[in-house]
Amino acid sequence: MIVLENDRLEFRFPEVHAAARCSIEFQRTLRIPDDGLDYPLPPGLGSFPLRHLDDYAARLPEAWQMRGGVIAPMHQAEAMWINFHSDYPFAVKVATGKICAITGDSWVDRLNRDPQDYAVLPEQPWLDGYCVEEGVIRQFVVMQLGEGYTVEEQLTGAAVHGGLQLVAYPMKAERYEALRLEWGGLRDDVMYSAEPVLEDAMGLAPGGRMKQEIYNDPYGLDAWDQRHSSRCFVSLLNTTQWMAITGERPPIEPPTAKDYAARGLPWFDYYGGDARAVAGSDKLRGLRSIAQQAKTTGQGPLTDNETITASPVVALRKPRPVREVARDWA
């Protein structure tokens, strides 16, 4: 079951385990320069608003109605990252235009380990883009379908799906209970009328390079309960469509990376302890970034794309659990 609460998607599997819940939100952020340099993690600037697609079905194309899921607004060339919240272990697949963001392969309704095509929660706190090298991603940036920028178009030659696709698989209950014993009983609680024609559907394209590791699955493929899963399609609207369909004003455009850096505001670096990172995807590594595609097609340089100095950088580390007092304490 998927529930939408406070612009956050919550995946619940009470039939698997009472604690089997995780939530996913989409954070607004700076678009880092697409200049070939590797930047640290940019900040979160608040969640994108999410709305039930079914509430506006009469104003949306029939193909969208069949998908269900939610809708979200994004400005042209705006960036985003995906924020995961979970204590219960999950395997989560993320695709854009039905292309896996980790491997570059077409969508399949199962988990694959070689290569790994999913993120493992809670080890993976967030995902900012496409895994192009070990420890490097290219930022998720929204672009109009049909102009050749999106990953979907570059790999399939077609602009059909757009948006984002998510599927979550909980850990098997018996495996989780065994892990709880290893953890000493920790992790009991989970943290955390007229129909407009949508000619300008939106998809995601590879932007600038960022330092981020996608962590290897430490549990193994057999740990995940693939008999139980929930899928969600996140359809993206441009700001004009959002206002026409929902009647709501979209969020204002985020600041540029240059403006943010000029104010000396923090960037981030995450250290995942001994967690190993997966190798990047050859398919995704070979794609043209937005700036490269614009140059190739003669559409002019990407705006607000000046190289910057990202400083200060704040080091973030994986939280360490506190060891509990022994149960026979006096």
Phi, psi and chi 1 to 4 in degrees:
 res  aa     phi    psi   chi1   chi2   chi3   chi4
   1 MET       -  139.2  175.8  173.8   64.9      -
   2 ILE  -118.3  131.2  -53.7  174.2      -      -
   3 VAL  -122.0  138.3  176.2      -      -      -
   4 LEU  -101.0  116.0  175.4   58.3      -      -
   5 GLU  -137.6  124.6  -70.3 -175.1  -13.8      -
   6 ASN    53.1   48.0  -59.8  -40.8      -      -
   7 ASP    60.2   30.5  -62.6  -37.1      -      -
   8 ARG  -134.0  135.0  180.0 -177.9  -69.5 -172.8
   9 LEU   -89.5  123.6  -66.2  169.8      -      -
  10 GLU  -112.3  123.8 -176.1  164.2  -59.4      -
  11 PHE   -99.1  122.8  -66.5   75.3      -      -
  12 ARG  -124.2  136.4  -58.3  174.5 -179.1  173.6
  13 PHE  -132.8   67.3  -64.8   88.1      -      -
  14 PRO   -63.8  -23.4   23.2  -34.1      -      -
  15 GLU   -72.1  -17.7   69.1  -81.3   16.3      -
  16 VAL   -93.6  -50.4  173.7      -      -      -
  17 HIS  -164.4  146.2 -166.0  -75.2      -      -
  18 ALA   -60.8  -27.3      -      -      -      -
  19 ALA   -95.3    2.5      -      -      -      -
  20 ALA   -78.7   83.5      -      -      -      -
  21 ARG  -140.1  143.6  -60.7 -173.6  -75.2  174.3
  22 CYS  -145.9  157.6   72.8      -      -      -
  23 SER  -132.2  152.7   60.2      -      -      -
  24 ILE  -135.6  132.1  -61.1  174.2      -      -
  25 GLU  -132.2  163.0   62.4 -178.0   -9.8      -
  26 PHE  -116.1  115.4  -54.1   94.6      -      -
  27 GLN   -95.0  134.7  -81.8  -78.9  -35.6      -
  28 ARG   -72.6  148.7  -51.0 -174.1   70.5 -137.6
  29 THR  -158.8  179.0 -168.7      -      -      -
  30 LEU   -75.8  145.8  -48.6  170.3      -      -
  31 ARG   -86.4  113.5  174.1  164.2   52.1   82.2
  32 ILE   -72.8  156.4   61.4  173.1      -      -
  33 PRO   -60.5  139.1  -26.5   35.5      -      -
  34 ASP   -98.4   72.9 -176.1   -3.0      -      -
  35 ASP  -126.3    9.9   57.1    4.0      -      -
  36 GLY    89.3  -10.5      -      -      -      -
  37 LEU   -87.0  157.5  -59.6  179.3      -      -
  38 ASP   -99.6  117.1  -65.2  -12.0      -      -
  39 TYR  -101.5  155.6  -75.4   89.4      -      -
  40 PRO   -73.2  177.9   24.9  -31.5      -      -
  41 LEU   -70.0  130.3  -58.4  170.3      -      -
  42 PRO   -80.3  170.2   30.8  -33.6      -      -
  43 PRO   -79.0  166.1   32.5  -37.9      -      -
  44 GLY   -90.4  135.5      -      -      -      -
  45 LEU  -114.1   24.9  -57.9  175.8      -      -
  46 GLY   104.2  158.0      -      -      -      -
  47 SER   -78.3  144.9  -60.0      -      -      -
  48 PHE   -66.9  139.5  -77.3   97.1      -      -
  49 PRO   -66.7  139.5   21.2  -29.4      -      -
  50 LEU  -121.1  140.3  -59.5  176.6      -      -
  51 ARG  -134.1  149.0  -58.6  -68.2  179.3  -95.0
  52 HIS   -62.2  124.5  -71.1  -83.3      -      -
  53 LEU   -60.1  -37.3 -176.4  145.9      -      -
  54 ASP   -61.6  -25.3  -71.2  -17.8      -      -
  55 ASP   -69.3  -17.6  -69.9  -14.4      -      -
  56 TYR  -126.1   21.8  -54.8   96.5      -      -
  57 ALA   -58.7  -36.3      -      -      -      -
  58 ALA   -65.1  -19.0      -      -      -      -
  59 ARG  -103.9    6.9  -58.2  178.1 -177.5  179.1
  60 LEU  -118.1  156.7  -65.7  168.2      -      -
  61 PRO   -61.1  153.8  -21.7   32.0      -      -
  62 GLU   -59.1  -38.0 -175.1  176.6   -8.8      -
  63 ALA   -61.4  -36.0      -      -      -      -
  64 TRP   -69.8  -38.6  -71.7   35.4      -      -
  65 GLN   -60.6  -36.2  -64.1  174.8   33.1      -
  66 MET   -69.0  -27.7  -65.5  175.6   64.3      -
  67 ARG   -72.0  -37.8  -62.4  173.0 -178.0  167.6
  68 GLY    69.5 -152.0      -      -      -      -
  69 GLY    84.7 -144.6      -      -      -      -
  70 VAL  -133.3  166.0  -64.1      -      -      -
  71 ILE  -120.7  152.7   54.9  175.3      -      -
  72 ALA  -145.7  149.1      -      -      -      -
  73 PRO   -98.0  142.4   35.2  -32.1      -      -
  74 MET  -142.6  140.4  -67.5 -174.0   74.0      -
  75 HIS   -72.7  151.7  -65.6  -86.3      -      -
  76 GLN   -56.2  133.0  174.2   79.1   -7.4      -
  77 ALA    64.5   23.8      -      -      -      -
  78 GLU   -86.5  148.4 -174.5  173.9    6.5      -
  79 ALA  -103.8  161.7      -      -      -      -
  80 MET  -151.6  161.8   61.0  158.7  -71.4      -
  81 TRP  -138.2  157.5   53.2  -87.9      -      -
  82 ILE  -101.8  125.9  -57.2  173.4      -      -
  83 ASN  -105.5  124.8 -161.4   15.3      -      -
  84 PHE  -105.1  139.4  -58.9  117.3      -      -
  85 HIS  -129.4  119.1  -59.4  -95.8      -      -
  86 SER  -169.3  144.7 -177.0      -      -      -
  87 ASP  -105.4  -36.6  -98.1    0.7      -      -
  88 TYR   -72.1  134.7 -166.4   95.5      -      -
  89 PRO   -67.7  137.4  -22.8   35.7      -      -
  90 PHE  -138.1  150.9  -86.0   85.1      -      -
  91 ALA  -106.8  122.1      -      -      -      -
  92 VAL  -122.8  124.6  176.2      -      -      -
  93 LYS   -95.9  137.5  -63.7 -174.8   67.5  167.2
  94 VAL  -125.6  126.4  177.7      -      -      -
  95 ALA  -131.2  155.0      -      -      -      -
  96 THR  -126.5  126.3   68.3      -      -      -
  97 GLY    58.3   30.8      -      -      -      -
  98 LYS    61.7   30.9  -68.0 -162.1  172.8 -179.1
  99 ILE  -118.0  126.4  -60.9  -65.2      -      -
 100 CYS   -61.1  130.1  177.5      -      -      -
 101 ALA   -74.8  -10.8      -      -      -      -
 102 ILE  -102.2  -37.5  -63.4  175.9      -      -
 103 THR  -110.0  -21.6   66.1      -      -      -
 104 GLY    81.5    4.5      -      -      -      -
 105 ASP   -83.1  159.2  -65.6  -31.8      -      -
 106 SER   -68.3  154.1  -64.0      -      -      -
 107 TRP   -61.6  134.5 -177.8  -87.2      -      -
 108 VAL  -134.6  148.2  -69.0      -      -      -
 109 ASP   -87.5   55.7  -72.1  -37.6      -      -
 110 ARG  -164.5  166.8   63.6  179.7 -177.2  -83.3
 111 LEU   -91.6  142.1  -61.8  175.0      -      -
 112 ASN  -123.0  141.3  -68.0  -61.4      -      -
 113 ARG  -102.5  -23.8 -174.6   67.3 -169.8  -87.5
 114 ASP  -130.1   87.6 -173.2   20.0      -      -
 115 PRO   -84.1  159.6   31.9  -35.9      -      -
 116 GLN   -67.2  124.6 -179.8  178.3  -46.5      -
 117 ASP  -114.7   30.6   60.5   -0.6      -      -
 118 TYR  -150.5  159.7   55.0   94.0      -      -
 119 ALA   -99.8  147.3      -      -      -      -
 120 VAL  -106.9  122.9  176.6      -      -      -
 121 LEU  -101.1  145.3  -80.3   52.8      -      -
 122 PRO   -88.2    4.9   32.0  -35.5      -      -
 123 GLU   -57.5  -37.6  -78.0   72.9   10.0      -
 124 GLN   -95.7  105.4 -168.2   74.8   43.3      -
 125 PRO   -76.9  -26.2   26.2  -31.4      -      -
 126 TRP  -161.3  167.6   42.5   70.6      -      -
 127 LEU  -139.4  121.0 -179.9   64.4      -      -
 128 ASP  -102.6   -8.9  -71.1   63.5      -      -
 129 GLY   175.4 -158.7      -      -      -      -
 130 TYR   -87.5  133.4  -58.4   98.1      -      -
 131 CYS   -78.5  100.7 -175.2      -      -      -
 132 VAL  -101.3  -24.9  -64.7      -      -      -
 133 GLU  -148.6  165.6  -63.7  176.3   19.6      -
 134 GLU   -63.2  118.3 -177.9  175.7  -25.4      -
 135 GLY    83.7    6.9      -      -      -      -
 136 VAL  -136.9  133.6  178.1      -      -      -
 137 ILE  -122.5  162.8   59.7   92.7      -      -
 138 ARG  -108.1  129.4  -83.6 -159.9  177.6  -87.9
 139 GLN   -59.5  141.8 -168.1  176.2   32.5      -
 140 PHE   -68.8  120.0  -68.6  132.4      -      -
 141 VAL  -133.1  132.2  178.8      -      -      -
 142 VAL   -83.8  136.6   70.8      -      -      -
 143 MET  -140.0  158.8  -64.6  -63.9  -73.4      -
 144 GLN   -70.1  135.2  179.7  179.6  -38.6      -
 145 LEU   -66.8  149.2  -78.5  178.5      -      -
 146 GLY   100.2   -6.1      -      -      -      -
 147 GLU  -108.6    4.2  -64.1 -173.8   -9.9      -
 148 GLY    86.9    4.6      -      -      -      -
 149 TYR   -84.4  -35.9  -72.4   99.2      -      -
 150 THR   -69.7  156.7   67.3      -      -      -
 151 VAL   -60.1  -40.6  165.9      -      -      -
 152 GLU   -55.5  -47.9  174.1 -175.2    2.1      -
 153 GLU   -69.0  -39.4  -68.5  169.7   86.3      -
 154 GLN   -68.2  -32.4  -69.0 -165.7   50.7      -
 155 LEU   -93.5  -28.1  -71.2  179.6      -      -
 156 THR  -111.8  -15.4   70.4      -      -      -
 157 GLY    77.3    7.7      -      -      -      -
 158 ALA  -133.3  153.0      -      -      -      -
 159 ALA  -116.5   87.7      -      -      -      -
 160 VAL  -115.1  -50.1  177.0      -      -      -
 161 HIS   -97.4  -52.9  -55.4  -68.0      -      -
 162 GLY    63.2 -168.5      -      -      -      -
 163 GLY    61.1 -165.0      -      -      -      -
 164 LEU  -123.0  150.4  -73.1  116.3      -      -
 165 GLN  -127.7  134.8  -61.5   78.4   41.7      -
 166 LEU  -127.7  144.4  -55.3  167.1      -      -
 167 VAL  -143.4  134.4   60.8      -      -      -
 168 ALA  -117.8  133.6      -      -      -      -
 169 TYR  -119.8  122.4  -62.2   88.7      -      -
 170 PRO   -77.8  159.4   31.2  -35.1      -      -
 171 MET   -69.5  148.3  178.4  173.2  -84.3      -
 172 LYS   -59.7  140.7  -66.2  174.8 -179.9  176.1
 173 ALA   -59.4  -42.7      -      -      -      -
 174 GLU   -66.4  -34.0   58.8  -86.6   19.4      -
 175 ARG   -69.3  -39.6 -173.8   65.9  179.7  -87.1
 176 TYR   -63.4  -43.2  173.9   68.5      -      -
 177 GLU   -64.0  -36.3  -71.2  -60.8  -28.2      -
 178 ALA   -65.4  -39.6      -      -      -      -
 179 LEU   -66.7  -36.9  -76.1  174.4      -      -
 180 ARG   -59.1  -37.9  -75.7 -174.5   65.6 -155.6
 181 LEU   -65.0  -39.2  -66.7  176.6      -      -
 182 GLU   -65.6  -36.2  -67.0  178.5   24.6      -
 183 TRP   -79.6   -2.3  -65.5  -29.3      -      -
 184 GLY    74.9   29.9      -      -      -      -
 185 GLY    85.1    4.9      -      -      -      -
 186 LEU   -74.0  172.9  -63.9  177.2      -      -
 187 ARG    65.0   39.5  -61.2 -168.6  178.3 -173.5
 188 ASP   -72.2  -32.8  -80.2  -25.4      -      -
 189 ASP  -108.9  141.6  -60.0  -40.5      -      -
 190 VAL   -84.2  123.6  176.9      -      -      -
 191 MET   -77.1  160.6  -69.2 -179.0  -79.7      -
 192 TYR    50.2      -  -43.6   61.0      -      -
 193 SER       -  -73.8   83.5      -      -      -
 194 ALA   -76.7  144.8      -      -      -      -
 195 GLU  -106.3  110.0  178.9 -179.6  -17.2      -
 196 PRO   -69.7  148.8   20.1  -26.2      -      -
 197 VAL   -90.7  122.1  177.8      -      -      -
 198 LEU   -92.3   84.7  -63.1 -177.1      -      -
 199 GLU   -80.0  -21.4  -63.4  177.1  -14.2      -
 200 ASP  -110.4   66.9  -59.3  -37.3      -      -
 201 ALA   -66.6  154.3      -      -      -      -
 202 MET  -114.9  145.4  -50.5  -68.1  -80.7      -
 203 GLY  -138.6  179.4      -      -      -      -
 204 LEU  -111.0  141.1  -71.3  167.8      -      -
 205 ALA  -127.6  160.5      -      -      -      -
 206 PRO   -79.4  125.7   25.4  -29.3      -      -
 207 GLY  -103.4 -138.5      -      -      -      -
 208 GLY   -71.3  165.7      -      -      -      -
 209 ARG   -86.5  139.8  -68.7  170.1   57.0   94.6
 210 MET  -138.7  145.7 -170.6 -173.6  -54.9      -
 211 LYS   -79.6  113.3  -60.2  172.1 -173.8  175.4
 212 GLN  -161.7  133.7 -175.5  175.6   74.2      -
 213 GLU   -98.5  139.0  -67.3 -177.2  -33.5      -
 214 ILE  -101.4  117.0  -47.6  -58.1      -      -
 215 TYR   -81.4  142.9  -64.9  116.8      -      -
 216 ASN   -66.8  145.6 -171.2   55.0      -      -
 217 ASP   -68.1  114.1  179.4   -1.0      -      -
 218 PRO   -84.7   -5.5   32.2  -34.1      -      -
 219 TYR  -101.4  -28.1  -54.9  111.9      -      -
 220 GLY    96.2  152.1      -      -      -      -
 221 LEU   -60.1  -32.2 -162.5   62.3      -      -
 222 ASP   -70.9  -11.3 -172.4   56.7      -      -
 223 ALA   -74.2  -19.8      -      -      -      -
 224 TRP   -95.1  137.1  -50.0  110.8      -      -
 225 ASP   -85.7   87.9 -169.9  -18.6      -      -
 226 GLN   -79.4    0.2  -64.2 -165.8   56.3      -
 227 ARG   -77.8  -18.3  -61.8  168.9  -55.3  168.8
 228 HIS  -125.3  123.7  -63.6   90.3      -      -
 229 SER  -155.5  160.1   64.9      -      -      -
 230 SER  -133.5  137.6  -72.9      -      -      -
 231 ARG  -116.9  147.1  -63.6  172.9   47.2  175.6
 232 CYS  -143.0  135.8 -173.6      -      -      -
 233 PHE  -103.4  125.4 -159.0  117.6      -      -
 234 VAL  -105.9  106.0 -177.5      -      -      -
 235 SER   -88.7  136.3  -63.0      -      -      -
 236 LEU  -104.6  133.1  -57.8  177.0      -      -
 237 LEU  -114.1  145.7  -59.1  170.7      -      -
 238 ASN   -76.5  170.3   65.4   36.9      -      -
 239 THR   -65.3  -33.4   52.3      -      -      -
 240 THR   -67.6  -44.2  -58.8      -      -      -
 241 GLN   -62.0  -42.7  -65.7  165.5  -14.0      -
 242 TRP   -57.3  -46.2  178.4  -97.6      -      -
 243 MET   -65.5  -40.5  -70.3 -177.1   66.3      -
 244 ALA   -68.6  -34.2      -      -      -      -
 245 ILE   -89.9  -41.0  -70.8  168.3      -      -
 246 THR   -99.7  -20.7   68.4      -      -      -
 247 GLY    77.9    4.8      -      -      -      -
 248 GLU  -101.7  147.9  -59.4  178.3   33.0      -
 249 ARG   -76.8  136.9  -71.4 -172.6  177.3  -83.2
 250 PRO   -75.9  165.1   29.6  -35.5      -      -
 251 PRO   -60.4  152.0  -20.4   31.4      -      -
 252 ILE   -68.9  161.9   61.7  171.5      -      -
 253 GLU   -65.4  142.3  -68.1 -167.6   57.3      -
 254 PRO   -71.7  162.9   26.7  -33.6      -      -
 255 PRO   -66.7  160.4   24.7  -33.6      -      -
 256 THR   -78.3  159.8   65.3      -      -      -
 257 ALA   -61.2  -34.8      -      -      -      -
 258 LYS   -64.2  -44.9  179.8  179.6  179.0 -178.8
 259 ASP   -64.5  -41.0  -71.6  -18.2      -      -
 260 TYR   -64.4  -46.7 -176.3   86.5      -      -
 261 ALA   -65.8  -35.8      -      -      -      -
 262 ALA   -63.0  -25.2      -      -      -      -
 263 ARG   -88.8    1.7  -72.4  166.6  171.1   76.2
 264 GLY    67.9   28.4      -      -      -      -
 265 LEU   -81.8  156.5  -63.6  170.9      -      -
 266 PRO   -77.5  149.4   28.1  -36.0      -      -
 267 TRP  -112.2  176.1  -60.0   70.3      -      -
 268 PHE  -137.8  153.1  -56.3   92.8      -      -
 269 ASP  -136.2  131.8 -172.9   20.3      -      -
 270 TYR  -109.9  132.9 -178.1   75.8      -      -
 271 TYR  -114.2  118.3  176.0   65.5      -      -
 272 GLY   -96.1   24.3      -      -      -      -
 273 GLY    68.2 -137.7      -      -      -      -
 274 ASP   -83.7    6.9  -12.4  -11.6      -      -
 275 ALA   -61.7  133.5      -      -      -      -
 276 ARG   -89.4  147.3  -67.0  165.9   43.1 -149.1
 277 ALA   -97.8  148.0      -      -      -      -
 278 VAL   -77.0  155.9  -58.2      -      -      -
 279 ALA   -72.3  154.0      -      -      -      -
 280 GLY   -73.5  167.8      -      -      -      -
 281 SER   -92.6  127.9  160.6      -      -      -
 282 ASP   -61.9  -37.1  -70.1  -22.6      -      -
 283 LYS   -62.5  -45.3  -69.8 -178.8 -179.6  179.0
 284 LEU   -73.9  -33.5  -64.7  172.6      -      -
 285 ARG   -63.4  -32.5 -174.8 -176.7  -56.4  118.6
 286 GLY   -82.7   -2.3      -      -      -      -
 287 LEU   -74.7  154.7  -62.4  178.5      -      -
 288 ARG   -84.2  133.2  -67.9 -176.2  -62.6  -85.0
 289 SER   -71.7  171.8   70.7      -      -      -
 290 ILE   -58.6  -45.1  -66.3  173.4      -      -
 291 ALA   -64.2  -40.5      -      -      -      -
 292 GLN   -66.4  -41.0  -67.8  165.9  -17.8      -
 293 GLN   -65.7  -40.8  177.2   71.7   -3.2      -
 294 ALA   -62.2  -40.0      -      -      -      -
 295 LYS   -68.3  -40.6 -175.6  176.3  180.0  179.9
 296 THR   -63.4  -40.3  -60.5      -      -      -
 297 THR   -90.5   -0.5   58.0      -      -      -
 298 GLY    71.5   24.9      -      -      -      -
 299 GLN   -87.3    7.3  -63.9 -177.2   27.8      -
 300 GLY    92.1  164.1      -      -      -      -
 301 PRO   -68.9  153.5   25.1  -33.0      -      -
 302 LEU   -70.3  132.3 -175.5   64.2      -      -
 303 THR   -74.1  157.8   59.8      -      -      -
 304 ASP    50.6   50.6  -60.3  -38.6      -      -
 305 ASN  -124.1   23.7 -163.2   43.6      -      -
 306 GLU   -70.3  141.7  -60.9   90.4  -15.1      -
 307 THR   -62.2  138.4  -63.6      -      -      -
 308 ILE  -129.8  167.7   59.8  168.2      -      -
 309 THR  -103.1  113.6  -60.7      -      -      -
 310 ALA   -88.1  101.0      -      -      -      -
 311 SER  -156.1  144.4  177.4      -      -      -
 312 PRO   -78.8  158.7   31.7  -36.7      -      -
 313 VAL  -110.3  122.8  177.6      -      -      -
 314 VAL   -95.8  126.8  177.3      -      -      -
 315 ALA   -82.0  126.0      -      -      -      -
 316 LEU  -110.0  139.6  -56.5  174.6      -      -
 317 ARG  -125.4  153.3  -64.9 -179.2 -178.8  -87.3
 318 LYS   -60.4  130.0 -179.2  178.7  178.9 -180.0
 319 PRO   -61.7  141.2  -19.2   30.6      -      -
 320 ARG  -100.8  131.4  -66.9  177.4   57.4 -164.3
 321 PRO   -70.4  150.0   24.7  -32.6      -      -
 322 VAL   -85.9  130.0  175.3      -      -      -
 323 ARG   -68.7  128.8 -175.4  170.5   58.8   84.8
 324 GLU   -78.1  156.9  -67.6 -171.2   13.4      -
 325 VAL   -66.6  142.4  174.5      -      -      -
 326 ALA   -58.0  147.0      -      -      -      -
 327 ARG   -68.5  -18.0  -62.6 -170.2 -177.1  -81.7
 328 ASP   -99.0   22.0   58.5   -9.0      -      -
 329 TRP   -64.9  148.9   68.1  -61.4      -      -
 330 ALA   -83.2      -      -      -      -      -
